[in-house]
């Protein structure tokens, strides 16, 4: 659906906002772009949407070039920006109708009503935007982006500053859009968000796309499983057979921590437990912990 | 041509004027009417005719032009500056619409509003002054060309401006003085020779006099020279706008 090839965005002071980015996004998937502040997430989105002029490279949307065939590509895209760039004194209905018209579509009361109802904004249709809460303004922006039936929806940090309930409602809305065939690309700082709704994850850092991976693969490939064995007596030495793994004894000498990558097949839990039982030290508890996407993200970025 | 997009911008801008009807429409009509009362009815009664035209009637084309030029520039400049100011220009820049379609929407709405105001001013002036328009179709044509040209100029100012002060700068310190010194209230023949020469360097002088010709069939300069000035200015504005969109000046990162 979206194909980015060797995309560069270089500012006059020789700052590389995007450095040789190549990326393919499939139709109907939810793609999450993660990265610290200033990583280039918004610049990448802006380049696809036509808000930023790329220095070099090629971007295609549905096989149309975003520069040569900008009218075709832009009509397929809806964009929800990070901030609240809205006309404060305009009513919700008028601003959504304006967006639909701006994207070349004839007025369609039923569609606009459906969009506003799905975002729980129909009751507020005649309210000036200035009277709405932050969460409602965010939904108005989504309604504007959906007003022209886009095939691709860009959401730039859609849930920043919204409460947990609304965040979950937005996740549900995104998954509904995915079910209806819309391709969703979102940037987020909430790793949990990407973990919950994304099919694939891309990690940007300092303008470089350092990783693109299916969410499950990413967790399997980079995730760790930690086994924590708590003893009834102090332990001072890691058994020889376990030293081969990434393991250590805690400072109070009461716990043995063994780490394994999730894809590390040669680690056999049964063998580990056999070695531990041979120590003849009473075991109080055995815990296992799995690294979250957040841990993986921080590891990769660092 | 993406007519739905142009229509959306046009309707949105017209709705903004209707929402602020007192400030956008009635205030310019009222302030120009005060000129008719002061210059036309009060002072004008003490001044003899100019080229067989009563002074009250003589100043009507100049006052209408003053209103057309300032309102066209202001409407178009604010129209494009506000989305820049509140950030909603992102939507315009990411929409499937060409640069010229955007300009048609914004400048078209600004020109329509200023033409509406001009017609209201003309209607109001009939209360204070007795006059006839000799070439009404030509008058409407000149009104349309002038309002479109100055709307384009306003669009450029709106893109150029980085704050509200800059937005007001050119209309206040350039356009208004040039209109006042461009023969709105007097004939060039009433000035000393040096001032007559200086006035001839004022482009607004030619535009006002062309418009006056459409009213009375007589003015300080001929119609062709006047039309040439306004058409040249129109093309200069179009060229600058073309350059703005080509380079993304102050609108694209």
Interface residues (C-beta under 8 A of the other chain):
Chain A: X43 X46 X49 X50 X51 X52 X53 X70 X71 X72 X73 X74 X75 X77 X79 X81 X83 X84 X85 X86 X87 X88 X89 X90 X94 X97 X98 X99 X100 X101 X102 X103 X104 X105 X106 X144
Chain B: X2 X4 X5 X7 X8 X9 X11 X12 X15 X19 X82 X83 X86 X87 X88 X89 X90 X91 X92 X93 X94 X95 X96 X97 X98 X248 X252 X253
